[in-house]
Amino acid sequence: MAKKYVTFTYPRELIKEPIIHNLGLQFNIVTNILRADISPDRGWVALELEGDESDIEQGISWVTSKGVRVNPAGEEVREG
């Protein structure tokens, strides 16, 4: 199993969409929310993703195609 640490940044129109939930279901990825800041007009979530490397990469591509910006999470997120 691979692990990847990422930050999702959401545009206003996707704040209420269950992107993380669907990511886990569709791509067999275990998601762990490490930090988050969500408001009615913007949001970001730092996540640990665990699963097969190919599933994680496909899932990230899917999230990006939905309009969510995906970046590697910084060391402060990984260390807690």
Buried (B, 14 or more C-beta within 10 A) or exposed (E): EEEBBBBBEBEEEBBEEEBBEBBBEEBEBEBEEBEEEEEEEEBBBBBBBBBBEEBBBBBBEBBEEBEBEBEEBEEEBEEE
